[in-house]
Amino acid sequence: MLEALLKSLKSRKRRRLSVQDSPAAELAAQMLHAPSALIQLSADDARRIVSYMEPVRLLAGQCFMREGQTEDTDYMLLILEGDVMVENFIVSRRTPITTAVIGAGALVGELGLLDGSPRSATCTTCTEVLAAKLGRVALGELLEEDPALGVKLLLAIGVHMSNRVRERTEKLKSYAALIQTMQQEMDRMG
């Protein structure tokens, strides 16, 4: 028991030191602490979460997630700088449709972080991107070492995902209304 506690304390110290004096880590903490952030965190809580993340730099034009991808799906990225194009393949189309272009403060891959399921979209960088990566192993460590903060992060991710589902539901309703109107017009013409 004592050995596990000492190991945990060393791990926490190592993480705190890795965040200290890191511009990318400080930027990620600011995004988590900002009023428009995913969750309202104190600056200290934001830095503690960031200490479980690792910086990732992606080149412009780099495809880093593919729709249907089944390997390497157990992480999410918090975009710190740059833009990412999100695309999906639609039935009977050979080329993808851009569904969003996201930038600083956006999350990608949160479904995979939670359940490891195949990627639901293709993500390609439009510019060079700096991101903070949170993997499932690191999330597990956060939950073990600071359960309250880990649960706060999970709830925030859940709220973020539910907001996206609501947005997509509204889009689907609009598309359905458009299709119905087009069908009625076609019926009248022919």
matplotlib code that plots the C-alpha trace (Angstrom):
import matplotlib.pyplot as plt

x = [0.0, 2.8, 4.7, 1.7, 1.2, 4.9, 4.7, 1.6, 3.3, 6.3, 4.1, 2.2, 5.5, 6.8, 3.6, 3.7, 7.3, 6.4, 3.8, 6.0, 7.6, 5.8, 4.1, 1.8, 0.8, 0.0, -2.0, -4.0, -4.6, -5.8, -8.3, -9.6, -9.9, -11.4, -15.0, -16.0, -14.2, -15.6, -15.9, -15.3, -12.1, -9.8, -6.4, -4.8, -7.4, -6.8, -3.1, -3.6, -5.7, -3.1, -0.4, -2.1, -2.0, 0.9, 1.6, 1.2, 2.3, 0.7, 1.8, -0.5, -2.4, -1.9, -4.8, -4.6, -7.9, -9.8, -13.5, -13.9, -10.3, -10.2, -6.6, -5.2, -8.6, -8.2, -7.4, -8.8, -7.1, -7.8, -6.8, -4.6, -3.6, -4.5, -7.5, -8.8, -11.2, -13.7, -15.2, -17.6, -18.4, -22.0, -23.6, -23.0, -20.4, -16.8, -15.6, -16.1, -18.3, -16.8, -19.0, -17.0, -13.8, -12.7, -10.0, -8.5, -10.5, -12.3, -12.1, -11.7, -11.8, -13.6, -15.8, -12.7, -11.3, -14.4, -15.1, -12.3, -14.9, -14.0, -13.5, -16.7, -15.0, -11.9, -9.8, -7.2, -5.2, -5.8, -2.8, 0.0, -1.8, -0.6, -2.8, -2.9, -3.6, -5.4, -5.2, -7.4, -4.5, -3.8, -7.5, -7.5, -4.6, -6.4, -9.5, -7.5, -5.4, -8.0, -11.4, -13.4, -11.4, -11.6, -15.4, -15.7, -13.7, -15.9, -19.1, -17.8, -17.0, -20.4, -22.1, -19.9, -21.0, -24.7, -24.5, -23.0, -25.8, -28.4, -26.8, -26.8, -30.4, -31.4, -29.5, -31.1, -34.6, -33.7, -32.5, -35.6, -37.8, -35.8, -36.2, -39.9, -40.3, -38.3, -40.4, -43.6, -42.3, -41.3, -44.7, -46.4, -44.3, -44.7]
y = [0.0, 2.4, 1.5, 2.3, 5.7, 6.6, 5.6, 7.8, 10.8, 10.4, 10.2, 13.4, 15.3, 14.1, 15.4, 18.7, 19.2, 18.3, 21.1, 23.7, 26.1, 24.5, 27.1, 24.4, 23.1, 26.6, 27.3, 24.1, 25.0, 28.5, 26.9, 24.6, 27.6, 30.1, 31.2, 29.6, 26.4, 22.9, 23.0, 25.7, 24.8, 26.7, 27.5, 24.8, 22.1, 23.0, 22.6, 19.2, 17.9, 19.2, 17.3, 14.1, 15.3, 15.3, 17.9, 16.9, 18.8, 18.0, 19.2, 21.0, 18.6, 15.7, 13.2, 12.0, 10.2, 8.2, 7.4, 3.7, 3.5, 0.7, 1.0, 3.8, 5.1, 5.5, 9.2, 12.7, 15.9, 19.4, 21.7, 24.5, 26.2, 25.7, 24.4, 20.9, 19.8, 17.2, 15.0, 12.1, 9.7, 9.6, 6.5, 6.1, 9.0, 8.4, 11.7, 12.9, 15.8, 18.4, 18.6, 21.1, 23.1, 23.4, 25.4, 26.3, 25.0, 22.2, 18.5, 15.6, 11.9, 12.1, 9.1, 7.0, 8.1, 6.8, 3.6, 2.9, 2.5, 3.1, 6.7, 8.4, 11.0, 11.8, 14.7, 16.5, 19.5, 22.6, 24.4, 23.3, 22.2, 22.2, 20.0, 18.4, 14.6, 12.8, 9.0, 6.4, 5.2, 8.8, 9.3, 6.2, 7.5, 10.8, 9.0, 6.9, 9.7, 12.5, 11.0, 14.2, 16.1, 13.1, 12.8, 16.6, 16.1, 13.1, 15.0, 18.0, 15.7, 14.1, 17.6, 18.5, 15.3, 15.8, 19.4, 18.0, 15.3, 18.1, 20.2, 17.2, 16.4, 19.9, 19.6, 16.3, 17.8, 20.6, 18.1, 16.0, 19.1, 20.1, 16.5, 16.5, 19.9, 18.7, 15.5, 17.5, 19.7, 16.7, 15.1, 18.3, 18.3, 14.9]
z = [0.0, 1.0, -2.2, -4.4, -2.6, -3.1, -6.8, -7.2, -5.5, -7.8, -10.8, -9.8, -9.2, -12.6, -14.2, -12.5, -13.6, -17.2, -17.3, -15.6, -18.1, -21.0, -23.3, -24.8, -21.4, -20.2, -23.4, -22.8, -19.2, -20.2, -22.7, -19.9, -17.5, -19.9, -19.4, -22.7, -21.8, -21.9, -18.1, -15.5, -13.7, -11.5, -13.0, -10.7, -11.7, -15.4, -15.0, -13.2, -16.0, -18.6, -16.7, -17.8, -21.5, -23.9, -26.6, -30.3, -33.3, -36.7, -40.1, -42.4, -44.7, -42.3, -41.9, -38.3, -37.9, -40.5, -40.5, -39.6, -38.2, -35.6, -34.3, -32.2, -31.2, -27.4, -27.3, -27.9, -28.8, -27.6, -30.4, -29.1, -32.4, -36.0, -37.9, -38.6, -41.4, -40.3, -43.1, -43.4, -46.2, -47.2, -48.6, -52.4, -52.5, -53.4, -52.0, -48.4, -47.4, -45.1, -42.0, -40.0, -39.8, -36.1, -34.4, -31.1, -28.1, -30.0, -29.1, -31.5, -30.8, -27.5, -28.4, -28.9, -25.6, -23.9, -25.7, -28.2, -31.0, -34.7, -35.6, -36.7, -39.0, -40.9, -39.5, -41.6, -40.6, -42.7, -41.1, -38.7, -35.5, -31.9, -29.7, -26.3, -26.3, -23.6, -23.8, -22.0, -19.8, -18.7, -18.1, -15.9, -13.9, -13.4, -12.2, -9.8, -8.5, -8.4, -8.8, -8.3, -11.0, -13.3, -12.9, -13.5, -16.8, -17.9, -17.2, -19.2, -22.1, -21.8, -21.9, -24.9, -26.8, -25.9, -27.3, -30.6, -30.8, -30.3, -33.1, -35.4, -34.6, -35.6, -38.8, -39.6, -39.0, -41.4, -44.0, -43.6, -44.1, -47.2, -48.6, -47.9, -49.7, -52.7, -52.8, -52.8, -55.6, -57.6, -57.1, -58.3, -61.4, -62.4]

ax = plt.figure().add_subplot(projection="3d")
ax.plot(x, y, z, "-o")
ax.set_aspect("equal")
plt.show()
